[in-house]
Amino acid sequence: MPEFSPASGTTDFDREMISLRRHLHSRPELSYEELATSELIASRLTEWGYTVHRGIGKTGVVGQLRVGDGKRRLGLRADMDALPINEQTGLSYASTAPGKMHACGHDGHTAMLLSAAAQLARSRSFNGTLNLFFQPAEESGAGAKKMLEDGLLDRFPCDAAFAMHNMPGMPAGKFGFLAGPFMASVDDMDIVVTGRGGHGGLPHKAIDPVVVCAQIVLALQTIVSRGIAPLDMAVITVGAIHAGDAPNVIPDSAVMRLSIRTLKPEVRSYLKSRITEVACSQAAVYGASAQVRISDDGCPVLVNDQEMTQFARRVAIEWRGEEAVMETIAPLTGSEDFAFVLEKCPGCYLIVGNGDGEGNCMVHNPGYDFNDDILSVGAGYWVRLAERFLT
């Protein structure tokens, strides 16, 4: 197995990583549908000598490799699922599945961890237990939570767990670390406003739920601006309002769909209760009623352990020097279900730059593509972190 270096396509291993990543990219599978991806992962891990466990979190895969008599146990995680997006990259290896696309780089994350698995299985330059978690449904369905419910950390206990995500807009191959709250919580909420339908030309005979929704939208803005401390982060987004079908008909009801994000558990709790109060009181002013439903698939704040974040950062610096690490990064308002794992096990969620030049669009965009030049950087980092932790 050749030494890892920035992917240039000049070594057999570079080419193999790129080929694997592009294979996965062309065959995207949505949350809990990652059957072919899981099969490929399980087959490779078995070939390399890992003990493989399937069906954890429906389509999740765990590969375990024990070397020596060391007592330390490490978990490394990669996500597998794609997004319901029509790809518009025009690449030769673009998605062959209409309406499905690896628009977040999970193809790259999987390829990096698999490549590291191959190197670690061959070198066996560690002493302890290595657990590799290939997780389904990060994009929707809280696959990490489902894997935990299926006994992930009970069956494969870890002293620490780590995960990595690419980040467009940041220098290619540079790592970013931040201890403490790093990724926002997210909760989806539906507000069902019930009024009284009627003729569009006789609004005084009806109770218009659309007008009530408009007032609720405006009132929700004051929750953050006047209810949350200025140095705390909170986002309330009304992403959809569904009501009626005809311009001359006042509907009986309307549905508002919200996404809320925070970086503190207490702010998260406050938003949930305050949104309910505001929606119900605003509806009552107009003679309507409101019912608030909060999804069970919410995700907590992702909090990186101080000690494990320092360790992860040190590994990167020892391997590639101070210049390989971004000096400072800020918390992100996106969410990540690895937060469920970090609630139960110390660890760190880190980022690696996907590139900041022209054409590097953000994830969840139909024009996005994972940068193959960072494959060997990410895979090499996993190898070194595992060898350092399990020494």
N, C-alpha and C positions, 0 to 999 in steps of 0.2 A: 504493500500500500504506500503510495508516494506521500511525501510531506505536503501538508495543506499550504496553499499559497493563494493570493487573490486569483479568482477564476480567470483564466486567460484562454482556455481552450487548448493549451499547449501540452497538457498531460492527459493520459488515459482517464485518470480519476476526475479531472475537471470535466472532460467530455461526458463521462458517465453521469455526473451530478446534473449537468445541464440537460442531458437527454431525459433523465428521470423527472426533473422538474417540468419540462415541457410536455412530457407524456401526461403527467397529472393535470397540467393546465388545459390540455386539449380534451380531457375527460372529466369535467367538473361534476360533482354530486352535491345536492343540497343537504341540509341538516337532517340527520338520521336516515339518509339514503346512501351513505358512503360505503356501499357494499363492495364495489370493485376496488376502491382505494384501500379498504381494510384488508381485502384479500391479498393485494399486492404487498402491503406492509407485513402482514402475517407470514407470507411466503418468504420474503427476504429475511426477516428476523429468524425464522426457523432454520433457514439455510445457514445462517451465521452462528447458530448454536444457542440462541436465546430460548428460554422457556416462554411460550406464547400463550396468552389468555385472550379470548375473544368474547364479544357480546357484553362487555362491561359498559353500561350506558348505551344499550342497544347495539350500536355499531362500533364502539370503542375497542381499541387493541392495547394490550400491555405486554411489553417484552421485558423479561427479567434475566439478568446475567450476574451470577455470583462468581467471584474470583477470590481465592485465598480464604483466610479465616477472619478477615476484618469485620468488625461489627457495625460500621457506619453504613447508612442506607441513603441513597440519593434518588430523587425523582426529577426527570426532565420531561417536559411536555411540549407537544406540537399539536396544532389544530388542523383539521382535515377538510372542513366543509366549504362549499362555494356559496355564491349569492344568486338570487333570482334576477339576473341582469343580462341583457343582450349585449354580448361583447362587440365592440366597434374598433378593435385595434388593427385589423387587417393582417395580423401575423400569420405566418405559415403554420403555426401550431395553435391557432386560436381555437376556442371552444367548438366542439362538434355537437354540443347539446344545446339546441335553441332555448333561449331564456335562462341559461345557466352559465355562470362565469366565475373563475377565480379572480375576483376583483379586489381581494384583500391580501393576497400573498400567502394563503395557507398552503398552496402548492409548494412554494419556496420553503416555508417552515417545515413541512413534512420531509422534503428532500434533504434539508440540512440535518435534521435529526436522524434520518435514515443513514445518511452518509457518515455521520459521527458514529452511529451504531456499528457500521461496518468496520471502521478504524479501531474502535474500542474492542470489538470482538476479536480482531486479528492481533492487536498488540497486547491486550490484557494487562496493561500497565497500571493496574490499580488493585486495591485490596479491600473488598467489601461487596455490597449489593447495589447494582445499577438497575433502576426501574425506569423504563421509557413509556410514557403515556401518550398515545395517539388518540386525541379527543375528537368526538363528533360535535356538531351543533353548537359551535361557539357563536355563530351569527344569530341563531334563534333557537330557543329551546333549552338554554342553559345546560349544555352537554356536560360541563364540569360538575354541576350539581347532580346530574343524573348518574354520572360515574361514581360520585361519592355515595349516593344513595344505594348503589350496587356494591358498596363495600370497598371502594378503591384503596383508601388509606388503611383500612382494617386488614385487607388481604395483602397489600403491598406497602407496609409502613415505611415512612421516610423521615430522616432527621432534618432534611431540608428539601425544598422543591423549587425549580426554576423554570421560567418560560421566556420566550423571546418573540418580538414582533418587529417586522420591518417598518420603517417610517419614511415615506416620501417627503422631500423638502429638507432633509438632513443629509450631511455628507456621506457618500456611499462608504459602507464598511466601518464607520465610526460608531462606537457604542455609547449609549446613554443610560445613566443610572440615577435613581432618586429614591432615597429612603423615606418612609412614611407614606401618607396618602398620595397616590400616583395617578390612579384612574378613577373617574367618577362613578358613583352609583347610578343606576338607571331604573326607573319604574314607569310602566305604561299605565295610563288611567283612561277610562271612558266615563264621560258625563252624559247621562241620558236626560234630556230636558223634555218634560211632558207638559204641553199646553192644551189648547182646544182648537181643532181645525176649523176652517171656514172658507168663505169666498174671499178672493183677493181684493174684491171691490168693496167688501164690508168688514174691514179689519176690526171694527168696534164690537162685532159679534163673535170674535175669536180671541184666543190668547196665543200670540205668535211666538213659537219657540225659537224662531230664527233671531228675532230681536233680543230675546233673552240670552241666546248664545253670544250675540255681539256684546252685550253688557258684561257677560261673564269674562269674555276675552279681555276686555279693557280692565276689569277689576283684578284679574289674575296678575297683571303687570305690576300692581302695587305690592303684591306679596313679596317679591324680591327687592324692589326698590325701597320699600318702607318697612319690611318685616325681617329682612336678613341683614346682618352686620356687613358693612361695605367691604371688609377684608375677607369675608367668606364667599365661596362660590355657590351659586344656585342658578339653574336654568329651568324655565317652564316654557315649553314649546307646544303650541296648539297646531298639530300637524294636519288635522282633517276635521271638517264639519260636514256631516251628511244630513240633508233635510229636504224632503219634498222632491217632486218631479216636474211640476208645471208652474209657469209664472203667475197664474191666476188662482192658485190654490194655496192657502195657508195650511201647512201640514199639522198633524196632531203632535208630532214629536221631532226631535233632532238629536243627533249624537255627535259629541265632540270627542276627539281622540288626542290625548296629551302624552308627552314624554317629559319626565322631570329628572334632573341630574344634580348631584351634590358631591362635595368632597368630605363631608362630615356626617356620621350617623345621626347626630342630633338634629342637623339641618334637614336631613332626609325625612325624619319622623315629623318634624314641624311642617314641612311642605305638604305631606299627605293629609294631615289633619286640617291645616289651614285652607287648602284647596277645597276640601269638602265643605267647610263652613262657608266659604265665599260663594261657591256654586249654589248651595241650597238657599242662602239668604238672598242672593241676587234673583234667583228664580221666584222666590216668595214675593218679592217686591212687585212682580208683574202678574201675580196670581197663578204662576206655574209651579211646578215642582221639579226637583233634580235628584237623580240617583247617581252616586259615584261608585264606580267599580275599579278596583286596583288589581292588576294582573299578579298572579302568583309567580310569574317568571322574572321578577325583578332581580337585580344584581346589586350586591353591596359595594361599598367603596373598596377599591383594591389598595391594600396597605402593605408596603414592602418592609420587611424586617430590617432593622438597622444593621445588625451584625452581618446578616447574609448579604445585604446590599454592598457593604464595605468589602466583603470577601469577593463577591462577583466583580466588583470594580477592580480590585487588586489583581485578579486573574488576568483581566484584559490588559492592564498596564504592564504586568510582568511578561506577558506574551508579546505585545506589540508596541509598548511604550506609551508615554503620557499622551502623545499626539493621537493615539487611537481612541481616546475617550473624550467626549464632549464635556467641556468644563462645567456647564450648568444646563439643566433642562427644567422645564416647568411641568407641573401636573397637567394631565390631559383630561379634557371633558368627554372624551369617548369612554366607553365602559368595556369591561373584560371579565368574563366569568371565571378566570383563574383566581379571581378574588375569593371564591368559595374555598379553593384549596388553601390559600394563604390564611384564611380564618382558622384552619385546623393544623397548619404546618408552617413553620417559619420558612421564608424563602424570598425570592426576588423576581419580579417581572421587569425585564430590561428591553431596550429597543436598539436596533441597528439601522443606521441610515440606509435608505434605498436610493439616494441620489438627490441632488438639489439643482441639477441643471435643467435646461429647457426640455420640455416633454415629460418631466417626472410629475405626472398628475397625482392627486390624492387618491387614497384607496376608496372603494365603493363607487368608482367612476368607470363607465364602459370603456374608457381608453387606457386604463391602468394596466401595467405589467410589472411583475417582480423582476428585479435587476439580477441577472445571472452572475454578474461580477462579484456579488457579495455571498454567493453560495458557499464557497470554500472558507470565507471568513467566518460565517456563522457556524458551519460544521466544525471548523478548527477550534473555535471558541468552546463549543460543547465538549470536545475531546479534552481540552486542557482543564476546563472547570471540573469535569468528572475525575480526571487523574489527580488534580489537586485536592478535591474534597475527599476522595476515597484513598488517600495515602496515609 
